[in-house]
């Protein structure tokens, strides 16, 4: 995994107001971590409407990261192990019992 910081543009409006610089910490997640996270889930919101955790939460669990302020970027596509629908960073998933 690698970290990337994205700095959003700073611009000045006609009235002279300056917009704040915002830094967004972005963590690029590779295949090994994605595979670990997928092994922890049973299904996604499309095949199990009661799914309650964002995939990013599962990534936090497998990374032992706790709650963090980083945003994830998935380097490889992720698919639900049950229905094969694509999973994005904020897709709701169901964590397996085992």
Secondary structure as UniProt FT lines:
FT   STRAND          2..7
FT   TURN            14..15
FT   STRAND          23..29
FT   HELIX           31..38
FT   TURN            39..40
FT   STRAND          41..44
FT   TURN            45..47
FT   TURN            49..50
FT   STRAND          53..54
FT   HELIX           55..63
FT   STRAND          71..74
FT   STRAND          78..79
FT   TURN            81..83
FT   STRAND          86..87
FT   TURN            89..90
FT   STRAND          92..95
//
